[in-house]
């Protein structure tokens, strides 16, 4: 082989590397990328202390795993000065893990190391093990009430996925 020429195998490898670097990710890869997740028709209702809030879940494996556990009766309590937490009966899949930005009050997350839901009502920063599940729909005012309360979480039927027995 002379200088400046590449074997057919080497050309294919270099071509593959080039294509990987320049071509956009397929839609399925973006779905699990925390930065590219979109809201879905998966809505849940959280009820505690006589108040309810709804949240729309993102399209990711961890959010779908949470949905499969519903309905749930848990306890919601304050944690720090910016969130409420509720411990789940079992850990969820971590397939949707990865860093994300644009953290905002109203985010619903899962904290994998402790197996709890994290419901943010004030500013926060992403940390290792935090997976965004979705966002609260119409504000998060009930989360501002201090204290520990029984919490009921259920799926809100959508037109695309009605509850059993509904037309």
Secondary structure, DSSP 8 states (H G I E B T S, - for coil): --TT---HHHHHHHHHHHHHHHS---HHHHHTSGGG--EEEEEEEEEETTEEEEEEEESSHHHHHHHHH-SEEEEEEEETTTEEEEE-SS----TT-S------TTEEEEETTTTEEEEESS-----TTEEEEEEESS--GGGGS-S-EEEEEEEE--SSS--TT--
